[in-house]
């Protein structure tokens, strides 16, 4: 009589260990049934230390069985983005999830420390043998910090091309993950898009410290067609000088509370109304920071005349007014956010027109799911295209490169739609 009992969880894991491919990371990721986990995971095998920000939108892979023995790092000028696979610590199921973390590049040592913890704590849970962990690294920091990374982690570090990883990660999210891609606009804030059969060609606008615009014609067929140096690093740097914010998220939070009309010169300030003949609303920005010089000069004159201070600022202890305090940090933050976002949106539209690209995807750590940023980029594309084009966003927009590096360890034809053929 045959033994019909079901194998125990430990027996199944032991079987998986026997099937492990010795070269690190050479494993097929089963994405069948994958979905985004919106709730915060109830149990984390490793909690991020100070300096790490955990993205709670993990991707659940309920049908993945094989061992994963690699992690991926995309190290940019401002942020380092980490992707790693973990089993469910208290689950009897064989699946797991992709986890997403980001660190400030200035605190890269904290990132390396976290990966060391993964090496010791996550490997037994994932089924990897000691010494098998491999780091797939991309971005400029993969070269800048290569020696430091190898010495700190004591593992194999493989460097991958940044653009290759960016496109592979984006293709993965577009074709494999449900409810990942969406459009954003005031009437319909978050409308999810279904995967398209006619994926190519498209334009990807990757907004990090700077901005790269890439035309993608097919799998591994792409070229950088433009960009701008005015990106996330510009916003971060200028707001660091102009406001008291210390982190990018603090700056975005200030922008949420701001009123750019106190800083920007609007169409209504010039005409007293809209300019409907050419499609300009009263609130359309005619000149970013256009009111500053006039108001600053007026504030200086008032100070010289002893007319008091703007915005109810308290009298300085030395008795001399400070006219620069007439502008609230929140208003400055919103004005600069609009200026940078509008500029990127217009350049993206012009590139799409020049290269006849209908679909425009925005990615990169600058966006961070921030509603004002997405709304501004969406409005710019809609305005300049007269409603014929849309801006597409991703829920994991900051992790395109790191996910692409993670997928670099996959064999051919592994996805549901064979999106990543060598």
C-alpha positions in Angstrom: 0.0 0.0 0.0 1.5 3.3 -1.0 2.1 6.1 1.4 -0.5 8.8 0.6 0.4 11.2 3.5 1.3 14.8 2.5 4.9 15.7 3.1 5.6 18.1 5.9 6.7 21.7 5.4 10.3 20.8 6.5 10.4 17.8 4.0 9.2 20.1 1.2 11.9 22.6 2.1 14.5 19.9 2.2 13.4 18.8 -1.2 13.8 22.3 -2.5 17.4 22.5 -1.1 18.2 19.3 -3.1 17.1 21.1 -6.2 19.0 24.3 -5.5 21.2 25.4 -8.4 24.7 26.0 -7.1 25.4 29.2 -9.0 23.8 32.0 -6.9 20.5 33.3 -8.1 20.2 31.2 -11.2 16.5 30.5 -10.5 13.2 30.9 -12.2 10.8 33.3 -10.3 7.3 32.0 -10.6 5.1 35.1 -11.1 1.9 33.2 -11.7 -0.8 34.7 -9.4 1.5 37.6 -8.3 -0.2 40.5 -6.6 0.7 43.7 -4.7 0.3 43.4 -0.9 -1.4 46.7 0.1 -1.5 46.0 3.8 1.5 46.3 6.1 2.9 42.8 6.7 2.1 41.6 10.1 5.5 39.9 10.6 8.8 41.0 9.2 11.8 38.6 9.6 14.1 41.6 9.6 13.1 45.1 10.6 14.9 48.0 8.9 17.3 50.0 11.1 17.4 53.8 11.2 18.0 55.2 7.8 15.9 52.7 5.9 12.4 53.3 4.6 10.3 50.2 4.0 7.9 50.3 1.1 4.8 48.3 2.4 3.7 47.5 -1.1 5.5 44.2 -1.3 4.8 41.9 -4.2 3.4 38.5 -3.1 4.6 35.5 -5.2 2.2 32.7 -3.9 3.5 30.0 -6.3 7.2 30.5 -6.2 9.0 27.4 -4.8 12.7 27.6 -5.8 15.5 28.9 -3.7 16.5 32.6 -4.2 20.0 33.4 -3.1 20.5 37.0 -4.4 19.5 40.5 -3.6 19.6 43.6 -5.9 20.8 47.1 -5.2 20.3 50.2 -7.4 22.6 52.9 -6.0 21.9 56.3 -7.4 23.2 59.8 -6.5 20.5 60.4 -3.8 19.0 57.0 -2.9 20.0 53.3 -2.8 17.1 51.0 -3.6 17.1 47.4 -2.3 15.0 44.5 -3.5 15.1 41.0 -1.8 13.0 37.9 -1.7 11.7 36.4 1.6 9.6 33.5 2.6 6.6 34.1 4.9 8.0 33.4 8.3 4.8 32.0 9.9 3.2 30.6 6.8 2.8 27.0 5.8 2.7 28.0 2.1 5.8 27.8 -0.1 5.4 31.2 -1.7 7.1 34.4 -0.6 7.4 38.0 -1.5 9.6 40.7 -3.0 10.5 43.3 -0.4 11.4 46.9 -1.2 13.7 49.2 0.9 15.4 52.5 0.2 18.3 54.3 1.9 19.9 57.6 1.4 23.1 57.2 -0.5 24.9 59.3 2.0 24.1 56.6 4.5 25.2 53.7 2.3 26.9 52.0 5.3 23.5 51.4 6.8 22.4 49.8 3.6 25.4 47.5 3.6 24.7 46.6 7.2 21.2 45.7 6.4 22.3 43.4 3.6 24.7 41.7 6.0 21.7 41.0 8.3 19.9 39.5 5.3 22.9 37.3 4.7 22.7 35.8 8.2 19.0 35.9 8.9 17.2 35.6 5.6 19.3 32.8 4.0 18.1 30.1 6.3 14.5 31.2 5.8 14.9 31.3 2.0 16.7 27.9 1.9 20.0 29.3 0.8 23.3 27.7 1.9 25.9 29.9 3.7 28.1 31.7 1.2 25.7 31.6 -1.6 24.4 35.2 -1.3 25.0 37.3 -4.4 24.4 41.0 -4.8 23.2 42.2 -8.2 24.2 45.9 -8.3 23.3 48.7 -10.7 23.4 52.5 -10.9 26.4 54.7 -10.6 27.0 53.6 -7.1 27.6 50.0 -8.3 30.9 51.3 -9.5 31.6 54.0 -7.0 31.0 51.7 -4.0 32.1 48.4 -5.6 35.2 47.8 -3.5 33.5 49.0 -0.3 30.6 46.8 -1.0 32.6 43.7 -1.6 34.8 44.3 1.5 31.8 45.1 3.8 29.6 42.2 2.7 32.1 39.5 1.8 30.0 38.2 -1.1 30.0 38.1 -4.8 28.9 41.5 -6.4 27.9 41.5 -10.0 27.5 44.9 -11.7 24.7 45.3 -14.3 24.1 48.1 -16.8 21.8 50.8 -15.5 19.7 51.3 -18.6 19.4 47.5 -19.2 18.1 47.1 -15.7 15.7 50.1 -15.9 14.0 48.8 -19.0 13.8 45.2 -17.8 12.3 46.3 -14.5 9.7 48.4 -16.3 8.8 45.7 -18.7 8.3 43.3 -15.8 5.9 45.6 -14.0 3.9 46.5 -17.1 3.5 42.9 -18.2 3.6 40.8 -15.1 2.1 42.6 -12.1 -1.7 43.4 -11.9 -2.8 46.8 -10.7 0.7 48.2 -11.0 0.4 50.8 -13.8 -2.1 53.7 -13.4 -3.0 57.2 -14.6 -3.6 60.1 -12.3 -5.9 63.1 -12.7 -8.3 65.1 -10.5 -11.6 63.6 -11.8 -10.2 60.0 -11.6 -7.2 60.1 -9.2 -6.1 56.5 -9.7 -7.2 54.5 -12.7 -5.4 51.2 -13.2 -4.4 50.2 -16.7 -4.6 46.6 -18.0 -1.5 45.1 -19.6 -1.3 46.0 -23.3 -0.5 43.6 -26.1 1.1 46.4 -28.1 3.7 47.2 -25.4 6.3 48.8 -27.7 7.3 51.4 -28.5 7.1 53.7 -25.5 8.9 56.5 -23.7 10.2 56.1 -20.2 11.0 59.2 -18.2 13.2 58.2 -15.3 13.4 61.0 -12.7 16.1 60.5 -10.1 18.7 63.1 -9.2 18.6 64.0 -12.9 16.2 63.0 -15.6 16.8 60.5 -18.4 14.3 59.9 -21.3 14.6 56.6 -23.1 12.8 55.4 -26.2 12.1 51.6 -25.9 11.4 49.8 -29.2 11.4 46.3 -27.9 13.0 43.9 -25.3 16.6 45.2 -25.0 16.0 47.6 -27.8 16.3 51.2 -26.4 18.2 54.4 -26.7 18.5 57.5 -24.5 17.0 60.3 -26.6 17.2 63.2 -24.1 16.8 64.3 -20.5 17.5 67.3 -18.2 19.8 68.1 -15.3 16.8 69.7 -13.5 15.4 66.7 -11.5 15.0 65.4 -8.0 18.5 66.5 -7.0 17.7 70.0 -8.1 14.5 70.2 -6.0 16.3 68.6 -3.0 19.3 70.8 -3.3 17.5 74.1 -3.7 15.0 73.4 -1.0 17.8 72.4 1.4 19.1 76.0 0.8 15.8 77.8 0.9 13.9 75.9 3.7 14.6 74.1 6.9 13.6 70.7 5.5 16.2 68.0 6.0 14.7 65.1 3.9 13.0 64.8 0.6 9.8 63.5 2.2 9.8 66.6 4.5 10.0 68.8 1.4 7.1 67.0 -0.2 5.1 67.3 3.0 5.8 71.1 3.1 4.7 71.4 -0.6 1.4 69.8 0.4 0.7 72.6 2.8 2.0 75.4 0.6 0.3 78.0 -1.7 2.4 78.7 -4.8 0.3 81.7 -5.7 2.2 83.8 -3.0 5.5 83.1 -4.9 4.6 82.4 -8.6 3.2 85.0 -11.0 -0.1 83.6 -12.4 -2.0 84.5 -15.6 -4.6 86.1 -13.4 -2.0 88.4 -11.9 -1.2 89.7 -15.3 -4.6 89.8 -17.0 -6.9 89.9 -14.0 -8.7 87.0 -15.4 -8.0 83.9 -17.6 -6.8 84.0 -21.2 -9.2 81.5 -22.6 -8.4 82.3 -26.2 -5.1 80.4 -25.9 -6.3 78.0 -23.2 -4.7 79.6 -20.1 -6.6 79.4 -16.8 -6.4 82.2 -14.2 -4.3 79.9 -12.0 -1.8 78.9 -14.8 1.7 79.7 -13.8 3.1 82.5 -16.0 6.4 82.8 -14.2 7.8 80.5 -11.5 9.0 82.6 -8.5 7.8 85.6 -10.6 6.5 87.5 -7.5 9.6 87.1 -5.4 11.7 90.0 -6.7 8.8 92.5 -6.5 7.7 91.3 -3.1 11.2 91.1 -1.7 11.9 94.7 -2.9 8.6 95.8 -1.3 9.5 94.1 1.9 12.9 95.8 2.0 11.3 99.2 1.4 8.8 98.5 4.2 11.6 97.4 6.5 13.5 100.6 5.8 10.3 102.6 6.4 9.6 100.8 9.6 6.3 99.4 8.3 6.6 96.1 10.1 7.0 92.5 9.0 5.1 90.3 6.6 3.1 87.2 7.6 3.2 88.2 11.3 6.8 87.2 11.8 8.1 88.1 15.2 10.5 91.0 15.6 14.1 89.7 15.6 16.0 90.2 18.9 18.4 92.6 17.3 15.5 94.8 16.3 16.0 94.7 12.5 13.3 93.2 10.3 14.2 90.3 8.0 12.4 90.8 4.7 13.4 87.3 3.4 10.9 85.8 5.9 8.1 87.2 3.8 8.0 83.8 1.9 6.8 80.7 3.8 8.9 77.5 3.3 5.7 75.7 2.3 5.0 78.1 -0.5 8.5 78.0 -1.8 8.4 74.2 -1.7 5.2 74.0 -3.8 6.4 76.6 -6.3 9.7 74.8 -6.9 8.0 71.4 -7.1 5.7 72.8 -9.8 8.6 74.4 -11.6 10.6 71.2 -11.8 7.6 68.9 -12.6 6.2 71.2 -15.3 9.6 71.4 -16.9 10.0 67.6 -17.0 6.5 67.1 -18.3 6.9 69.5 -21.2 10.2 68.1 -22.2 8.8 64.6 -22.0 5.9 65.6 -24.3 8.2 67.2 -26.8 10.4 64.0 -27.0 7.3 61.9 -27.4 6.2 64.0 -30.3 9.6 64.1 -31.9 9.9 60.3 -31.8 6.2 59.5 -32.4 5.7 57.7 -29.0 2.1 57.5 -27.7 2.7 56.0 -24.3 4.8 57.9 -21.7 5.8 56.1 -18.4 7.2 58.1 -15.5 9.5 56.4 -13.0 12.1 57.1 -10.5 12.4 58.1 -6.8 11.4 61.7 -7.4 7.7 60.8 -7.8 7.2 58.6 -4.6 3.5 58.4 -5.2 3.2 62.1 -4.4 -0.2 63.3 -5.7 0.9 66.9 -6.6 3.9 65.6 -8.5 1.8 63.1 -10.4 -1.0 65.6 -11.0 1.4 68.2 -12.4 3.1 65.7 -14.7 -0.3 64.4 -15.9 -1.6 67.9 -16.5 1.5 68.9 -18.5 1.2 65.9 -20.8 -2.6 66.4 -21.2 -2.2 70.2 -21.8 0.5 70.0 -24.4 -1.0 67.1 -26.2 -4.5 68.6 -26.1 -5.7 65.5 -24.3 -4.4 63.0 -26.8 -1.7 61.5 -24.5 -1.6 60.3 -20.9 1.1 60.1 -18.3 1.4 56.6 -16.9 2.8 55.9 -13.4 3.8 52.8 -11.4 3.2 51.9 -7.8 6.9 50.8 -7.5 8.2 53.7 -9.6 11.4 54.0 -7.6 12.5 50.4 -8.0 12.6 49.8 -11.7 16.4 49.5 -11.8 16.7 47.4 -8.7 14.0 45.0 -9.9 15.6 44.8 -13.3 18.9 43.9 -11.6 17.1 41.3 -9.6 15.7 39.8 -12.7 19.1 39.6 -14.4 19.6 36.3 -12.8 16.7 34.7 -14.6 16.8 32.2 -17.4 15.2 32.7 -20.7 11.4 32.9 -21.2 10.6 32.9 -17.5 7.7 35.3 -17.5 4.0 34.7 -18.3 4.4 36.7 -21.5 8.0 35.9 -22.3 8.9 39.5 -21.9 12.6 39.0 -21.0 14.1 36.9 -23.8 17.9 37.1 -24.0 
